[in-house]
Amino acid sequence: MLETSARLLRLLSLLQVRRDWAGGELAGRLGVSTRTLRTDVERLRVVGYPVEGRPGVAGGYRLGAGGELPPLLLDDEEAVAVAVGLRTAAAGGVAGIEETSVRALVKLEQVLPSRLRHRVRAVAGATVAVGGGGPRVDAEVLTAIASAIRDRERLRFDYAGGSGGGVWSEAPRGDEAEQDDVQPPRVVEPHRLVAWGRLWYLVAWDNGRDAWRTFRVDRMTVRSPNGARFVPRELDEVDVEEFVRRSVGEASWHYRARIRVEASSLYVQNRMPIPIEPEVVDDNTCIVELGSDDPHQLALWLGLLDADFEVLDAPELAEAVRAVGDRFHRAARAFG
């Protein structure tokens, strides 16, 4: 006969496999009496599993829905499927649940046996996701950062510049970023991961600069192992969101420009591959402030809007828009 704890897990597994079980059949599967089965069912109810019972000769049991989520019991195939799905959602496959997916993925991968972790990574490595624009972040990096946040361990990483060359340290807001060929790894106390638009950001206390900083996750190369444990510092959730908005707006890009767009603010927000907060002029006009690593990229983004616009400042952007327009015009000359 199975020990009580092993028997309870077996009972829970059976209840999840099939919707309805006759009491005698379930007891037979477990090798116990119907009286012991009733006792085991009551034990599951005590720890939060809503096991419903039907009295009588034809009575039985089923696992119902409860007010709270009890622990789930997954077989190997189910665990792999859930992990792969969470990785897809964390990478932006499903809008609005990226951060929640990362938290769930960290919890699941913590308890996955190594053989299942290998299967999850094999599926991820053999899968190609066609994104909708913007840099993609490996789920391995997200879970590594989220694990460091959960375990309150200092994170070590290299930080690459937006141009793709060198490794540089992100400058404080309002200052110019200093770029060298090689910099020592950054050491931070990670606080929160933030999914904004199509980008991921890490809000962390920078131990080297003794201040809060925001880092784009797609520019991070995480080093292993993590650093020492730390006592978390205070920064409430409202401050986290506002901090990311300010730091991204003031320090993330090499070029900035203000543009008047003949379209609604909601339309522009939905068409842009980066997070923006348009200034509403009226229902069909707004002013946006855009940033990028080069003016040519800004010009291409504006072309995606499929709306009339006017560059209000930034002569570099005006020149890039003119160059892109000339190129498109030349491409259509054969058709008059």
Secondary structure, DSSP 4 states (H G I P E B T S, - for coil): ---HHHHHHHHHHHHHH-S-EEHHHHHHHHTS-HHHHHHHHHHHHHTT--EEEE-STT-EEEE---SS-PPP---HHHHHHHHHHHHHHHTTSSTT-HHHHHHHHHHHHHHS-HHHHHHHHHHHHT-----SSS----HHHHHHHHHHHHHTB-EEEEEB-TTSSSEEPPPPTTSPPPEES--PPEEEEEEEEEEETTEEEEEEEETTTTEEEEEEGGGEEEESS---B-PPPP--HHHHHHHHHHHHHHHS-SEEEEEEESS-HHHHHHH-SS---PEEEETTEEEEEEEESSHHHHHHHHHHT-S-EEE-S-HHHHHHHHHHHHHHHHHTGGG-
